[in-house]
């Protein structure tokens, strides 16, 4: 699952937060955003399975 892969990157970014010369704060933000996107899309798929009137993600953000 994509969320599991993203979680790995998120944990690695968190583990490296003590390195002041790295891009870890940006990586933490980016990977957590990606986790949100993946799980948001998954929840839409589950909602659609039970209700055909749920709009697609792109339709909700317009």
VMD Tcl script that draws the C-alpha trace (Angstrom):
set ca {
  {0.00 0.00 0.00}
  {1.25 3.47 -0.81}
  {0.51 4.78 2.67}
  {2.88 2.20 4.15}
  {5.69 3.34 1.86}
  {5.02 6.97 2.67}
  {5.00 6.15 6.38}
  {8.51 4.71 5.98}
  {9.74 8.00 4.47}
  {7.95 9.95 7.18}
  {9.64 7.94 9.96}
  {13.04 8.33 8.30}
  {12.55 12.09 8.07}
  {11.52 12.28 11.72}
  {14.52 10.22 12.77}
  {16.85 12.68 11.04}
  {15.38 15.84 12.56}
  {18.48 16.32 14.75}
  {20.62 16.97 11.67}
  {20.40 20.74 11.28}
  {21.99 20.71 7.82}
  {19.42 18.44 6.19}
  {16.07 19.04 4.50}
  {14.29 16.88 7.07}
  {11.67 19.47 8.12}
  {10.69 19.80 4.46}
  {10.75 16.01 4.04}
  {8.53 15.55 7.12}
  {6.03 18.03 5.73}
  {6.11 16.55 2.23}
  {5.73 12.94 3.35}
  {2.93 13.75 5.80}
  {1.10 15.63 3.03}
  {1.47 12.62 0.77}
  {0.13 10.30 3.48}
  {-2.90 12.60 3.77}
  {-3.46 12.53 0.00}
  {-3.21 8.74 -0.19}
  {-5.55 8.14 2.75}
  {-7.98 10.80 1.54}
  {-8.22 9.08 -1.82}
  {-8.67 5.72 -0.11}
  {-11.52 7.06 2.02}
  {-13.19 8.41 -1.12}
  {-12.95 4.97 -2.71}
  {-14.61 3.39 0.34}
  {-17.31 6.05 0.34}
  {-17.97 5.47 -3.35}
  {-18.33 1.76 -2.75}
  {-21.28 2.57 -0.49}
  {-22.61 5.70 -2.20}
  {-22.32 6.52 -5.90}
  {-22.94 10.26 -5.27}
  {-19.53 10.98 -3.65}
  {-17.58 13.35 -5.96}
  {-14.06 12.58 -7.13}
  {-11.19 14.32 -5.30}
  {-10.55 16.73 -8.19}
  {-14.22 17.71 -8.22}
  {-14.15 18.49 -4.48}
  {-11.10 20.76 -4.75}
  {-12.34 22.94 -7.59}
}
mol new
graphics top color blue
foreach p $ca { graphics top sphere $p radius 0.5 }
foreach p [lrange $ca 0 end-1] q [lrange $ca 1 end] { graphics top cylinder $p $q radius 0.2 }
display resetview
